Each structure stands twice: as C-alpha cells, then as structure tokens.
Amino acid sequence: MKFFFVILIVSVGLSTQMFAQTGPPEPPMGKRWVMNPDFSDEFNGTELDATKWFDYHPKWKGREPGIFLPSQVSVKDGYLQIKGEKLKKDTIVKAYGRELVFNIAGGAVVSKASAFLGYYECRMKAAATTMSSTFWFSTVKNYEGPEGCDRYGLEWDIQECIGRSGDFAGNFFANGMNSNGHYWYTDCNKTKHDLKASSVKISNTELASKDFHTYGGWWRDEKSASYYYDNRAPKHIKFYDKKTDKPFDQPMRMRLVSETYPFPWIALPTDEELADPTKNTVYYDWVRGYKLVDVNDDNVNQDYETNIKIYNESVYFPVLETQLKGSENKTVKIPLSYKANQKRKIEIMVFETTDRTKIKWGRKVNTKIIDVLPGYGNMQVAVDLSKNYSKSIVYRVQVKMFPTDWDKKSKENLDESSMFFTIQ
C-alpha cells in the first residue's frame, strides 16, 4: 500500500539560503553546479592567464574608429582592466577587403575554450565613457543552416552597457542590464539578417559606471536563456526559432570587450574622458563559469581555486511545502539543497513531536549521515520510516552541515535547518 506525506517547512535554525550572494541559480533536482575553470578567473595576479585568454580578438580588429590593442589590457590591483585611449595619430589597417581607419584604442579578452550551455557571471564596473563595457559569447565561424545553402552564427549578450548618458538613441545603455540573443542568418541569396530574440532590460537609475554589479546568464538549452542582475529576479528569453527548433546549438567563446559605437546609436567618447584615468577604464573583478553535473558525480574536477569561497555554505529545504509519495517499504524522499565550497557531511535526523508550534522534541526515529561534494546541489534524501509510520504524529526533520572531519562528539556545525511533515 502506498501513502503520501505532506511537508510543511518552517524557518527554524541557522539556514542562510536567503542571504544575498553571488553564484548560480537553483539547480534542477538531482543536479549540482560546479565551477568550470576554463571560464573562471579571479584576476588576482599581475598578468592575464595566457592558458585561458587571448588579450585580443582573434577574428575582429574592432569597430571603427576603435581598434582592439593588447596594450589596453592589463591585470593589476585584483582586476582585469581594459582602458580606452585616444591614439596619437590615425592607424590604417587593411582588413576584410578594405582600409579601416582607427583613432581610439580599446580592448578585447576572449576565452580560448568554447562553452556550451551553463551559467556564467562577472562582477564588473563600467568605464565612465561612451565606450562599451560588455560580457558576451559568440561563435567563431558560421555553420550550415537548415536549407543547406544558408549559414548562421550565434551571439549571446549577457551584459552590454556604456558608462555615461547623453543625447543619442542608445542612451538607455548607460544603466542597468541590457541583454540579447542574436541568430545571425545568411540566406541562400547571401543576404544577411539579424534574427534577434526580444531584448531584455533590467533597469537601474544608477549609471553602470557608478559601482560594481554582478551580471549573470544561464544558457539553459538550445532554445532559451535567463538573465540575472545583482540579486534581482531573473528575466528569460526564448531564442529566435523560426529557422530551426534549436537555434543555439553551437559552442561559443566568452568575450570581455570595450569597443566604440557609431552615432546616432552612441556618441563617440570625448578626448577629455579618454585622457581621464578615473573614467577611461572598465574593471572586471572576476568572471566565473559553472556547469551542471549529477549531484553525486565525484568524477568532476572541482579544484579551481581552493582559497576562493564562492558560497555562504548552507543546507536547507528548497520548498515551503510539498506532497511526497511514499514507497511500499515506507521510505520518503526529502528534498534538500546545499551550498558547499568543499566536501562536507550532512546529518539528517527525524524526530516525533507532539506540538509543532512550540517545537518540542520527541523521540528520535531516524538518523542518517551523507557525504556531499563541492558546489550547489539539489537532491532528494531517502528516509526510512518503516518502523515509525504513523498518521497521527507530526515529524520534524533537522539537517546539519559539518566539515568532513566531524565526529559525533562535536557540537559545532556550519549550518542547520528544520522542517515538519505529517503523513497523509
């Protein structure tokens, strides 16, 4: 005979899941987020990590009149810095079958690896000029389209902004978060089209250059993505899918870029602001990439930078209330989430209690200890109630997180949470 559990979660204990912090959104059940080192850098050294990054754009010289130069890219004071500057004289470059004229220096940092799906975020302070401060991905080549004679490329913009306002059409780029998804399509007649998803704007009255903000994007699948700005609620997009059901089906490289935009979209930066070191530089505090793996997959390398504490470590119940099916052997699967910077132990204890409002302890009916792996995990823990099943009793579940060297004599824990459930 099968039975059901009604679980009511009450805010009891030390759980920290509501604290504001960086990091990926809640993973799907049975999965956990782990750091992807190919797209993660704290920029704490004295030079750009050449194993991960180009200090130039491999395929693009820059948008006239701004040229990408490695000289404008540096790592110092704990930041990746890209500086905009006026060139002493015009620079003429022959590329793409024509002569390009540049008189402003910008910069581009491009990942050497290509990403496919996952969550990516950076903490950035825009330059206080009209040069861009950006965080985005794109393909490195065009791919065969659905008709065979057509081609397509992809661009996923997590954040695209400038650092000051002005009298131009793109003035709204000076604040908040501006995100897009472009399906760059060339039809069989060689005509190019920007088949763009609906743009996402998360507003803020403050200029993007006023302070650091965290910008994140979850490339969920080939059809959709979500955007995250600081600790605000996310916004979501569906990629343009009139040409193919799964348009974003190719890997892309991460790009951190400061470029010029043409008027009337954006005015060019002034010589004065380009000469001002308090205005002409975009600062990237860090960039981090995450990938989804099975919650218990211990074959994933999580050794990124062991001294970096990504999470406020916590263990908690992710839902306010739920109804669960019990199995024939009277076990119940309790939903549980955790955030851990290294391997941890979690103790699960189930008690009987006669008065939920006074949180009185009763007889302990089950104890279980599990090991969890680093990252942000969302899982179900099977609890055996075969010897203690009763419809008339309110049960309390308490979970505690400990270091791996914890023993039962220790009373200190890293975090704890509780919830009540009854059997229906």
Protein Blocks (a to p, Z undefined) as FASTA:
>chain_A
ZZddddddddehjbfklpcceddddddehiacdddfklgcehlafbdcfklpccbdfkbg
bjcfbdcdfklpcceehiacddddddfbdcdddeehiacddfbdcdddddfbdceedidd
ddddddfbfbdcddddddfbdcddfkopaccdddddfbdcdfbdcddfklmmmgcjdddd
ddddddfkopacdddddddddddfbdfklpccddddddfblmbccddehjbccddddddf
klbmblblcccdddddddddddfkbccddfklmmmmklmpccdfbacddddddfklckbc
fbfbfkbcfbacddddfbfbdcddddfkopacdddddddfbdcdddddddddfblklopa
cddfbdcdddddedjddddddddfklmgcfkbccddddddddfkbcfkbmbdfbdcdddd
ddZZ
